[in-house]
Amino acid sequence: MASGSQIVALFDQGADPDEAVLDRVFFALSDPVRRAILERLDGEALLVSELAAPFNISLQAMSRHIQVLVRAGLVQQQRTGRISRCSLLAGPIFAVAVWINRYSKYWQEQFEMLAAMLEEGSEPRRRKRHAARRRTKTGRKV
């Protein structure tokens, strides 16, 4: 699991996170239940039973999902006796975002091309609308 300072170093140096970290995080995020768990943990720590409540799965299945998230470094589990409270650790998500961001140049080019096409496509319509306003009901221009 990468620490906060390691993640900041990755961002500053433009380096790639460890491939094993990427694999664990992408695997953890590949399941909709685990993504929903992370959403529920946003901003608060919850008991395993609280996390399991909205899902139609057993506490054992929920525990397995949580363990995948713990191994990926996305969730921290604090145990007090038999009670387990989970909280979100967003650092690995940031590391993955840094890795994904290097591909942003490709979709940015697509957005720029789309904007240019929309700009070109809107010019004739503006002229047609403007010309249509100038005509009277009989079809003559004003």
DSSP file with accessible surface (Angstrom, degrees, kcal/mol):
  #  RESIDUE AA STRUCTURE BP1 BP2  ACC     N-H-->O    O-->H-N    N-H-->O    O-->H-N    TCO  KAPPA ALPHA  PHI   PSI    X-CA   Y-CA   Z-CA
    1    1 A M              0   0  145      0, 0.0     2,-0.3     0, 0.0    72,-0.1   0.000 360.0 360.0 360.0 133.1    0.0    0.0    0.0
    2    2 A A        -     0   0   21     16,-0.1     2,-0.1     1,-0.1    93,-0.1  -0.609 360.0-135.0 -82.9 137.9    1.4    3.4   -1.0
    3    3 A S     >  -     0   0   52     -2,-0.3     4,-2.2     1,-0.1     5,-0.2  -0.372  28.8-101.7 -83.3 170.1    1.6    6.1    1.7
    4    4 A G  H  > S+     0   0   52      1,-0.2     4,-2.4     2,-0.2     5,-0.2   0.907 123.6  49.6 -58.7 -42.0    0.5    9.7    1.1
    5    5 A S  H  > S+     0   0   88      1,-0.2     4,-2.2     2,-0.2    -1,-0.2   0.882 109.5  51.8 -68.2 -34.7    4.1   10.9    0.6
    6    6 A Q  H  > S+     0   0  105      2,-0.2     4,-2.1     1,-0.2    -1,-0.2   0.901 110.6  48.6 -65.4 -39.5    4.8    8.1   -1.9
    7    7 A I  H  X S+     0   0    7     -4,-2.2     4,-2.3     2,-0.2    -2,-0.2   0.927 110.4  49.9 -68.0 -42.2    1.7    9.1   -3.9
    8    8 A V  H  X S+     0   0   79     -4,-2.4     4,-2.9     1,-0.2     5,-0.2   0.925 110.2  52.0 -61.9 -39.7    2.7   12.8   -3.9
    9    9 A A  H  X S+     0   0   34     -4,-2.2     4,-2.5     1,-0.2     6,-0.4   0.910 107.8  51.7 -62.8 -40.6    6.1   11.7   -5.1
   10   10 A L  H  X>S+     0   0   28     -4,-2.1     4,-1.2     1,-0.2     5,-1.1   0.931 112.6  45.6 -59.3 -45.1    4.5    9.7   -7.9
   11   11 A F  H  <5S+     0   0  112     -4,-2.3     3,-0.3     1,-0.2    -2,-0.2   0.933 114.5  47.1 -65.5 -45.7    2.4   12.7   -8.9
   12   12 A D  H  <5S+     0   0  119     -4,-2.9    -2,-0.2     1,-0.2    -1,-0.2   0.884 119.1  39.3 -65.0 -38.9    5.4   15.1   -8.7
   13   13 A Q  H  <5S-     0   0  149     -4,-2.5    -1,-0.2    -5,-0.2    -2,-0.2   0.579 101.9-127.8 -89.4 -10.3    7.8   12.9  -10.7
   14   14 A G  T  <5 +     0   0   56     -4,-1.2    -3,-0.2    -3,-0.3    -4,-0.1   0.715  57.2 153.7  70.0  18.2    5.2   11.7  -13.2
   15   15 A A      < -     0   0   36     -5,-1.1    -1,-0.2    -6,-0.4    -2,-0.1  -0.361  47.6-108.7 -79.3 158.9    6.2    8.1  -12.3
   16   16 A D        -     0   0   81     -3,-0.1     3,-0.1    -2,-0.1    -1,-0.1  -0.677  32.2-116.1 -84.5 141.2    3.9    5.1  -12.7
   17   17 A P        -     0   0    8      0, 0.0    -1,-0.1     0, 0.0     5,-0.1  -0.324  52.2 -72.8 -67.0 160.4    2.6    3.5   -9.5
   18   18 A D     >  -     0   0  105      1,-0.1     4,-2.1     2,-0.1     3,-0.4  -0.269  41.2-129.2 -52.6 134.4    3.7   -0.1   -8.9
   19   19 A E  H  > S+     0   0  144      1,-0.2     4,-2.8     2,-0.2     5,-0.2   0.851 108.7  57.5 -60.1 -33.4    1.9   -2.4  -11.3
   20   20 A A  H  > S+     0   0   37      2,-0.2     4,-2.4     1,-0.2    -1,-0.2   0.894 106.0  50.0 -65.2 -36.9    0.9   -4.7   -8.4
   21   21 A V  H  > S+     0   0   13     -3,-0.4     4,-2.7     2,-0.2     5,-0.2   0.943 111.4  48.7 -64.5 -46.9   -0.9   -1.7   -6.8
   22   22 A L  H  X S+     0   0   10     -4,-2.1     4,-3.0     1,-0.2     5,-0.3   0.929 111.2  50.3 -57.9 -45.6   -2.7   -0.9  -10.1
   23   23 A D  H  X S+     0   0  103     -4,-2.8     4,-2.3     1,-0.2    -1,-0.2   0.926 112.6  45.8 -60.1 -45.5   -3.7   -4.5  -10.5
   24   24 A R  H  X S+     0   0   91     -4,-2.4     4,-2.5     2,-0.2    -1,-0.2   0.913 115.4  46.1 -66.1 -41.5   -5.1   -4.7   -6.9
   25   25 A V  H  X S+     0   0    0     -4,-2.7     4,-2.6     2,-0.2    -2,-0.2   0.948 114.0  46.8 -68.5 -46.8   -7.0   -1.4   -7.2
   26   26 A F  H  X S+     0   0   78     -4,-3.0     4,-0.8    -5,-0.2    -1,-0.2   0.906 113.6  49.8 -63.0 -38.3   -8.5   -2.1  -10.7
   27   27 A F  H >< S+     0   0  119     -4,-2.3     3,-0.9    -5,-0.3     4,-0.3   0.942 111.4  48.6 -63.1 -44.6   -9.5   -5.6   -9.5
   28   28 A A  H >< S+     0   0    0     -4,-2.5     3,-0.9     1,-0.3    -2,-0.2   0.905 113.0  47.5 -62.3 -39.3  -11.1   -4.1   -6.4
   29   29 A L  H 3< S+     0   0   45     -4,-2.6    -1,-0.3     1,-0.2    -2,-0.2   0.591  93.1  80.3 -79.1  -7.9  -13.0   -1.5   -8.5
   30   30 A S  T << S+     0   0   72     -3,-0.9    -1,-0.2    -4,-0.8    -2,-0.2   0.643  80.6  74.8 -75.5 -12.7  -14.2   -4.1  -11.0
   31   31 A D  S <> S-     0   0   43     -3,-0.9     4,-2.1    -4,-0.3     5,-0.2  -0.863  72.6-145.5-105.1 130.3  -17.0   -5.2   -8.8
   32   32 A P  H  > S+     0   0   80      0, 0.0     4,-2.3     0, 0.0     5,-0.2   0.835 100.1  55.3 -63.7 -30.8  -20.1   -3.0   -8.4
   33   33 A V  H  > S+     0   0   31      2,-0.2     4,-2.3     1,-0.2     5,-0.1   0.942 108.9  47.2 -66.4 -43.4  -20.6   -4.1   -4.7
   34   34 A R  H  > S+     0   0   18      2,-0.2     4,-2.2     1,-0.2    -1,-0.2   0.892 111.2  51.1 -66.8 -37.4  -17.1   -3.0   -3.8
   35   35 A R  H  X S+     0   0  108     -4,-2.1     4,-2.1     1,-0.2    -1,-0.2   0.923 110.4  49.9 -64.0 -39.6  -17.6    0.4   -5.7
   36   36 A A  H  X S+     0   0   25     -4,-2.3     4,-2.3     1,-0.2    -2,-0.2   0.881 107.3  54.6 -66.0 -36.8  -20.8    0.9   -3.7
   37   37 A I  H  X S+     0   0    0     -4,-2.3     4,-1.8     2,-0.2    -1,-0.2   0.940 107.9  49.2 -60.5 -46.1  -18.9    0.1   -0.5
   38   38 A L  H  X S+     0   0   15     -4,-2.2     4,-0.5     1,-0.2    -2,-0.2   0.908 109.8  51.8 -62.1 -39.2  -16.4    2.8   -1.3
   39   39 A E  H >< S+     0   0  147     -4,-2.1     3,-1.0     1,-0.2    -1,-0.2   0.910 109.7  49.4 -62.7 -40.6  -19.2    5.3   -2.1
   40   40 A R  H 3< S+     0   0   85     -4,-2.3    -1,-0.2     1,-0.2    -2,-0.2   0.811 108.7  53.4 -69.1 -28.6  -20.8    4.5    1.3
   41   41 A L  H >< S+     0   0    2     -4,-1.8     3,-1.5    -5,-0.2    47,-0.6   0.523  76.5 123.1 -84.1  -3.7  -17.5    5.0    3.1
   42   42 A D  T << S-     0   0  122     -3,-1.0     3,-0.1    -4,-0.5    -3,-0.0  -0.420  92.1  -8.6 -62.9 106.3  -17.0    8.5    1.6
   43   43 A G  T 3  S+     0   0   79     -2,-0.6     2,-0.3     1,-0.1    -1,-0.3   0.431 126.6  64.8  90.2  -4.0  -16.6   10.8    4.6
   44   44 A E  S <  S-     0   0  112     -3,-1.5     2,-0.4    -4,-0.1    44,-0.3  -0.999  70.8-125.4-151.2 153.5  -17.5    8.3    7.3
   45   45 A A        -     0   0   35     -2,-0.3     2,-0.3    42,-0.1    42,-0.2  -0.815  34.2-170.5 -95.2 135.4  -16.4    5.1    9.0
   46   46 A L  E     -A   86   0A   9     40,-2.1    40,-3.5    -2,-0.4     2,-0.1  -0.936  23.9-112.4-128.7 153.1  -19.0    2.3    9.1
   47   47 A L  E  >  -A   85   0A  39     -2,-0.3     4,-2.3    38,-0.2    38,-0.2  -0.435  34.7-113.1 -73.9 155.5  -19.4   -1.0   10.8
   48   48 A V  H  > S+     0   0   23     36,-1.6     4,-2.4     1,-0.2     5,-0.2   0.910 120.0  53.4 -57.1 -41.7  -19.4   -4.1    8.5
   49   49 A S  H  > S+     0   0   67      1,-0.2     4,-1.2     2,-0.2    -1,-0.2   0.879 107.8  50.5 -63.0 -35.7  -23.0   -4.7    9.4
   50   50 A E  H  4 S+     0   0   78     -3,-0.2    -1,-0.2     2,-0.2    -2,-0.2   0.884 110.9  49.1 -68.3 -37.5  -23.9   -1.1    8.4
   51   51 A L  H  < S+     0   0    0     -4,-2.3    -2,-0.2     1,-0.2     4,-0.2   0.879 112.5  48.2 -66.8 -37.3  -22.1   -1.6    5.1
   52   52 A A  H >< S+     0   0    9     -4,-2.4     3,-1.7    -5,-0.2     5,-0.4   0.738  88.6  88.7 -76.1 -21.7  -23.9   -4.9    4.4
   53   53 A A  T 3< S+     0   0   79     -4,-1.2    -1,-0.2     1,-0.3    -2,-0.1   0.842  88.1  43.5 -51.2 -48.2  -27.4   -3.5    5.2
   54   54 A P  T 3  S+     0   0   80      0, 0.0     2,-0.3     0, 0.0    -1,-0.3   0.618 104.8  78.4 -78.6  -5.5  -28.4   -2.3    1.7
   55   55 A F  S <  S-     0   0   45     -3,-1.7     2,-1.1    -4,-0.2     7,-0.1  -0.727  78.5-131.9-103.5 150.4  -27.1   -5.4    0.0
   56   56 A N  S    S+     0   0  169     -2,-0.3     2,-0.3     2,-0.0    -3,-0.1  -0.444  73.9 105.0 -94.2  57.9  -28.7   -8.8   -0.3
   57   57 A I  S    S-     0   0   60     -2,-1.1    -2,-0.1    -5,-0.4     2,-0.0  -0.940  73.1-100.6-135.3 159.7  -25.5  -10.6    0.8
   58   58 A S     >  -     0   0   65     -2,-0.3     4,-2.4     1,-0.1     5,-0.2  -0.271  32.2-112.4 -74.2 163.2  -24.3  -12.3    3.9
   59   59 A L  H  > S+     0   0  101      1,-0.2     4,-2.6     2,-0.2     5,-0.1   0.857 119.9  56.5 -63.0 -32.9  -21.9  -10.7    6.4
   60   60 A Q  H  > S+     0   0  135      2,-0.2     4,-1.9     1,-0.2    -1,-0.2   0.929 107.9  46.2 -65.2 -43.5  -19.4  -13.3    5.3
   61   61 A A  H  > S+     0   0   19      2,-0.2     4,-2.1     1,-0.2    -2,-0.2   0.910 112.5  50.8 -64.9 -41.0  -19.6  -12.2    1.7
   62   62 A M  H  X S+     0   0    0     -4,-2.4     4,-2.6     1,-0.2    -2,-0.2   0.919 107.6  53.8 -62.1 -40.8  -19.4   -8.6    2.7
   63   63 A S  H  X S+     0   0   44     -4,-2.6     4,-2.4     1,-0.2    -1,-0.2   0.894 106.7  51.6 -61.5 -38.7  -16.3   -9.4    4.7
   64   64 A R  H  X S+     0   0  148     -4,-1.9     4,-1.8     2,-0.2    -1,-0.2   0.916 109.8  49.2 -64.8 -42.5  -14.7  -11.0    1.6
   65   65 A H  H  X S+     0   0   30     -4,-2.1     4,-1.9     1,-0.2    -2,-0.2   0.921 110.8  50.7 -61.5 -42.5  -15.4   -7.8   -0.4
   66   66 A I  H  X S+     0   0    0     -4,-2.6     4,-2.7     1,-0.2    -2,-0.2   0.904 106.5  54.8 -63.4 -40.0  -13.9   -5.7    2.4
   67   67 A Q  H  X S+     0   0   56     -4,-2.4     4,-2.8     1,-0.2    -1,-0.2   0.883 105.7  52.3 -62.7 -36.8  -10.8   -7.8    2.5
   68   68 A V  H  X S+     0   0   18     -4,-1.8     4,-1.7     2,-0.2    -1,-0.2   0.933 111.7  47.0 -62.2 -43.4  -10.3   -7.3   -1.3
   69   69 A L  H  <>S+     0   0    0     -4,-1.9     5,-2.4     2,-0.2     6,-1.0   0.880 111.4  51.1 -66.4 -36.1  -10.6   -3.5   -0.6
   70   70 A V  H ><5S+     0   0   45     -4,-2.7     3,-1.5     4,-0.2    -2,-0.2   0.940 109.2  50.1 -65.7 -46.0   -8.2   -3.8    2.3
   71   71 A R  H 3<5S+     0   0  152     -4,-2.8    -1,-0.2     1,-0.3    -2,-0.2   0.836 109.0  52.8 -62.6 -30.7   -5.6   -5.7    0.2
   72   72 A A  T 3<5S-     0   0    5     -4,-1.7    -1,-0.3    -5,-0.2    -2,-0.2   0.568 115.8-118.8 -79.3  -8.6   -5.9   -3.0   -2.5
   73   73 A G  T < 5S+     0   0    1     -3,-1.5    -3,-0.2    -4,-0.4    18,-0.1   0.636  85.2 113.7  80.7  14.7   -5.2   -0.3    0.2
   74   74 A L  S   <S+     0   0    0     -5,-2.4    15,-3.0    -6,-0.2     2,-0.4   0.659  72.7  39.8 -91.9 -19.7   -8.6    1.3   -0.4
   75   75 A V  E     -B   88   0A   3     -6,-1.0     2,-0.5    13,-0.3    13,-0.2  -0.993  64.2-153.0-134.2 140.5  -10.1    0.5    3.0
   76   76 A Q  E     -B   87   0A  86     11,-2.7    11,-2.2    -2,-0.4     2,-0.5  -0.946  13.7-154.7-110.9 132.6   -8.7    0.5    6.5
   77   77 A Q  E     -B   86   0A  38     -2,-0.5     2,-0.5     9,-0.2     9,-0.2  -0.931   6.2-167.4-110.7 128.8  -10.3   -1.8    9.1
   78   78 A Q  E     -B   85   0A  98      7,-3.0     7,-2.9    -2,-0.5     2,-0.4  -0.974  10.2-157.7-115.6 123.8  -10.1   -1.1   12.8
   79   79 A R  E     +B   84   0A 152     -2,-0.5     2,-0.4     5,-0.2     5,-0.2  -0.856  17.5 179.5-107.0 135.5  -11.1   -3.9   15.1
   80   80 A T  E >  S-B   83   0A 112      3,-3.0     3,-2.2    -2,-0.4     2,-0.3  -0.918  72.6 -56.3-128.5  99.2  -12.3   -3.5   18.7
   81   81 A G  T 3  S-     0   0   73     -2,-0.4     0, 0.0     1,-0.3     0, 0.0  -0.479 121.8 -18.1  64.9-121.8  -13.0   -7.0   19.9
   82   82 A R  T 3  S+     0   0  243     -2,-0.3     2,-0.4    -3,-0.1    -1,-0.3   0.484 118.6  97.7 -93.2  -4.0  -15.6   -8.5   17.5
   83   83 A I  E <   - B   0  80A 101     -3,-2.2    -3,-3.0   -36,-0.0     2,-0.5  -0.738  54.7-167.3 -92.1 131.1  -16.6   -5.1   16.1
   84   84 A S  E     - B   0  79A  11     -2,-0.4   -36,-1.6    -5,-0.2     2,-0.4  -0.975   2.3-167.8-122.0 122.3  -15.0   -4.0   12.9
   85   85 A R  E     -AB  47  78A 100     -7,-2.9    -7,-3.0    -2,-0.5     2,-0.4  -0.925   9.3-155.5-111.3 134.6  -15.2   -0.4   11.6
   86   86 A C  E     -AB  46  77A   0    -40,-3.5   -40,-2.1    -2,-0.4     2,-0.3  -0.852  11.2-178.1-112.9 144.4  -14.1    0.4    8.0
   87   87 A S  E     - B   0  76A  24    -11,-2.2   -11,-2.7    -2,-0.4     2,-0.2  -0.974  30.2-102.9-139.1 154.9  -13.0    3.7    6.6
   88   88 A L  E     - B   0  75A  48    -47,-0.6     2,-0.5    -2,-0.3   -13,-0.3  -0.507  20.8-165.3 -78.7 138.7  -11.9    4.9    3.1
   89   89 A L        -     0   0   48    -15,-3.0     4,-0.3    -2,-0.2    -1,-0.0  -0.956   6.4-177.1-120.1 107.4   -8.3    5.4    2.1
   90   90 A A    >>  +     0   0   56     -2,-0.5     4,-2.0     1,-0.2     3,-0.5   0.574  56.6  96.1 -86.7  -6.3   -8.3    7.4   -1.1
   91   91 A G  H 3> S+     0   0   27      1,-0.2     4,-2.3     2,-0.2    -1,-0.2   0.900  83.7  48.5 -52.3 -50.4   -4.5    7.4   -1.7
   92   92 A P  H 3> S+     0   0    4      0, 0.0     4,-2.2     0, 0.0    -1,-0.2   0.855 108.4  55.4 -62.9 -30.3   -4.5    4.4   -4.1
   93   93 A I  H <> S+     0   0   65     -3,-0.5     4,-2.5    -4,-0.3    -2,-0.2   0.914 107.7  49.7 -66.3 -38.9   -7.4    5.9   -6.1
   94   94 A F  H  X S+     0   0   85     -4,-2.0     4,-2.4     2,-0.2    -1,-0.2   0.922 108.8  52.1 -63.8 -42.3   -5.2    9.0   -6.5
   95   95 A A  H  X S+     0   0    1     -4,-2.3     4,-1.9     1,-0.2    -2,-0.2   0.912 111.5  46.5 -60.7 -42.2   -2.3    6.9   -7.7
   96   96 A V  H  X S+     0   0    7     -4,-2.2     4,-2.9     2,-0.2     5,-0.2   0.902 109.8  54.3 -67.1 -39.2   -4.5    5.2  -10.3
   97   97 A A  H  X S+     0   0   49     -4,-2.5     4,-2.5     1,-0.2    -2,-0.2   0.901 106.8  51.5 -62.1 -39.2   -5.9    8.6  -11.4
   98   98 A V  H  X S+     0   0   21     -4,-2.4     4,-0.8     2,-0.2    -1,-0.2   0.934 111.6  47.5 -62.2 -43.0   -2.3    9.8  -11.9
   99   99 A W  H >< S+     0   0   60     -4,-1.9     3,-0.8     1,-0.2     4,-0.2   0.932 114.7  45.2 -64.3 -44.9   -1.6    6.7  -14.1
  100  100 A I  H >< S+     0   0   65     -4,-2.9     3,-2.3     1,-0.2     4,-0.2   0.867 100.8  70.0 -66.8 -35.0   -4.8    7.2  -16.1
  101  101 A N  H >< S+     0   0   92     -4,-2.5     3,-2.1     1,-0.3     4,-0.3   0.773  82.7  70.6 -59.2 -25.7   -4.2   10.9  -16.5
  102  102 A R  T << S+     0   0  108     -4,-0.8     3,-0.4    -3,-0.8    -1,-0.3   0.746  97.0  53.4 -65.8 -17.1   -1.3   10.3  -18.9
  103  103 A Y  T X> S+     0   0   95     -3,-2.3     3,-1.3    -4,-0.2     4,-1.0   0.449  79.8  95.7 -92.5  -0.4   -3.9    9.1  -21.4
  104  104 A S  H <>  +     0   0   33     -3,-2.1     4,-2.8     1,-0.3     5,-0.2   0.795  69.9  70.6 -62.3 -26.2   -5.9   12.3  -21.1
  105  105 A K  H 3> S+     0   0  116     -3,-0.4     4,-1.8    -4,-0.3    -1,-0.3   0.860  96.3  53.7 -60.4 -30.6   -4.2   13.8  -24.1
  106  106 A Y  H <> S+     0   0  123     -3,-1.3     4,-1.4     2,-0.2    -1,-0.2   0.931 113.6  38.1 -71.5 -45.7   -6.0   11.3  -26.3
  107  107 A W  H  X S+     0   0  108     -4,-1.0     4,-2.3     2,-0.2    -2,-0.2   0.831 111.9  59.6 -77.5 -24.7   -9.5   12.2  -25.1
  108  108 A Q  H  X S+     0   0   91     -4,-2.8     4,-2.3     2,-0.2    -2,-0.2   0.921 104.0  51.5 -64.8 -40.5   -8.6   15.9  -24.9
  109  109 A E  H  X S+     0   0  101     -4,-1.8     4,-2.4    -5,-0.2    -1,-0.2   0.908 109.1  51.0 -60.3 -40.4   -7.8   15.7  -28.7
  110  110 A Q  H  X S+     0   0  111     -4,-1.4     4,-2.5     1,-0.2    -2,-0.2   0.900 109.3  49.9 -64.7 -40.1  -11.3   14.2  -29.3
  111  111 A F  H  X S+     0   0  118     -4,-2.3     4,-2.6     2,-0.2    -1,-0.2   0.900 110.5  50.1 -64.2 -39.7  -13.0   16.9  -27.3
  112  112 A E  H  X S+     0   0  115     -4,-2.3     4,-2.2     2,-0.2    -2,-0.2   0.912 111.5  47.8 -66.4 -40.2  -11.1   19.6  -29.3
  113  113 A M  H  X S+     0   0  102     -4,-2.4     4,-2.5     2,-0.2    -2,-0.2   0.915 112.4  49.8 -65.0 -42.5  -12.2   17.9  -32.6
  114  114 A L  H  X S+     0   0   88     -4,-2.5     4,-2.7     2,-0.2     5,-0.2   0.928 110.0  50.4 -61.8 -43.8  -15.8   17.7  -31.4
  115  115 A A  H  X S+     0   0   57     -4,-2.6     4,-2.3     1,-0.2    -1,-0.2   0.916 111.0  49.2 -61.5 -41.0  -15.8   21.3  -30.3
  116  116 A A  H  X S+     0   0   50     -4,-2.2     4,-2.5     2,-0.2    -1,-0.2   0.917 111.7  48.8 -64.8 -41.5  -14.4   22.3  -33.8
  117  117 A M  H  X S+     0   0  123     -4,-2.5     4,-2.6     1,-0.2    -2,-0.2   0.911 112.0  48.5 -65.3 -41.4  -17.1   20.2  -35.5
  118  118 A L  H  X S+     0   0  112     -4,-2.7     4,-1.6     2,-0.2    -1,-0.2   0.887 110.4  51.9 -65.2 -38.0  -19.9   21.7  -33.4
  119  119 A E  H  X S+     0   0  108     -4,-2.3     4,-1.0    -5,-0.2    -2,-0.2   0.932 112.4  45.3 -63.7 -44.6  -18.5   25.2  -34.1
  120  120 A E  H  < S+     0   0  140     -4,-2.5     3,-0.5     1,-0.2    -2,-0.2   0.909 113.0  51.0 -63.7 -43.5  -18.6   24.5  -37.9
  121  121 A G  H  X S+     0   0   33     -4,-2.6     4,-0.7     1,-0.2    -1,-0.2   0.769 105.8  55.4 -68.2 -24.9  -22.0   22.9  -37.7
  122  122 A S  H  X S+     0   0   28     -4,-1.6     4,-1.9    -5,-0.2    -1,-0.2   0.769  92.5  71.3 -83.3 -22.1  -23.6   25.9  -35.8
  123  123 A E  H  X S+     0   0   67     -4,-1.0     4,-1.8    -3,-0.5     5,-0.2   0.957  99.0  44.0 -60.7 -53.5  -22.5   28.5  -38.4
  124  124 A P  H  > S+     0   0   58      0, 0.0     4,-2.4     0, 0.0    -1,-0.2   0.904 112.4  54.0 -62.7 -35.6  -25.0   27.6  -41.2
  125  125 A R  H  X S+     0   0  159     -4,-0.7     4,-2.7     1,-0.2     5,-0.2   0.900 106.2  51.8 -64.2 -41.1  -27.9   27.1  -38.7
  126  126 A R  H  X S+     0   0  127     -4,-1.9     4,-2.4     1,-0.2    -1,-0.2   0.925 111.1  47.6 -61.3 -44.6  -27.3   30.6  -37.4
  127  127 A R  H  X S+     0   0  167     -4,-1.8     4,-2.6     2,-0.2    -2,-0.2   0.921 112.5  49.1 -63.7 -42.4  -27.4   32.1  -40.9
  128  128 A K  H  X S+     0   0  155     -4,-2.4     4,-2.6     2,-0.2    -2,-0.2   0.927 112.7  47.4 -63.5 -44.5  -30.6   30.1  -41.7
  129  129 A R  H  X S+     0   0  142     -4,-2.7     4,-1.8     2,-0.2    -1,-0.2   0.926 112.5  49.2 -62.8 -42.5  -32.3   31.2  -38.5
  130  130 A H  H  X S+     0   0  102     -4,-2.4     4,-0.9    -5,-0.2    -2,-0.2   0.929 113.3  46.7 -64.1 -42.4  -31.3   34.8  -39.1
  131  131 A A  H >< S+     0   0   29     -4,-2.6     3,-0.5     1,-0.2     4,-0.4   0.885 109.3  55.1 -66.4 -38.6  -32.6   34.6  -42.7
  132  132 A A  H >< S+     0   0   62     -4,-2.6     3,-1.0     1,-0.2    -1,-0.2   0.866 103.4  55.4 -65.6 -33.3  -35.9   33.0  -41.6
  133  133 A R  H 3< S+     0   0  176     -4,-1.8    -1,-0.2     1,-0.2    -2,-0.2   0.798 101.6  58.6 -67.8 -27.6  -36.6   35.8  -39.2
  134  134 A R  T << S+     0   0  126     -4,-0.9     8,-3.7    -3,-0.5     2,-0.3   0.572  90.1  89.2 -81.8  -8.6  -36.3   38.3  -42.0
  135  135 A R  B <   -C  141   0B 128     -3,-1.0     6,-0.3    -4,-0.4     2,-0.1  -0.640  69.0-137.8 -90.3 149.3  -39.1   36.7  -44.0
  136  136 A T    >   -     0   0   56      4,-3.6     3,-1.6    -2,-0.3    -1,-0.1  -0.338  37.3 -89.7 -91.5-178.8  -42.8   37.7  -43.7
  137  137 A K  T 3  S+     0   0  217      1,-0.3    -1,-0.1     2,-0.1    -2,-0.0   0.786 126.7  57.9 -64.3 -28.0  -45.7   35.2  -43.6
  138  138 A T  T 3  S-     0   0  111      2,-0.1    -1,-0.3     1,-0.0     3,-0.1   0.542 121.0-107.4 -82.1  -2.9  -46.0   35.5  -47.4
  139  139 A G  S <  S+     0   0   42     -3,-1.6     2,-0.3     1,-0.3    -2,-0.1   0.425  77.9 130.5  95.0  -2.8  -42.5   34.3  -47.8
  140  140 A R        -     0   0  179      1,-0.1    -4,-3.6    -5,-0.1    -1,-0.3  -0.611  61.1-113.4 -84.4 147.0  -41.0   37.7  -48.8
  141  141 A K  B      C  135   0B 133     -6,-0.3    -6,-0.3    -2,-0.3    -1,-0.1  -0.500 360.0 360.0 -75.6 147.4  -38.0   39.0  -47.1
  142  142 A V              0   0  127     -8,-3.7    -1,-0.1    -2,-0.2    -7,-0.0  -0.619 360.0 360.0 -88.8 360.0  -38.3   42.1  -45.0
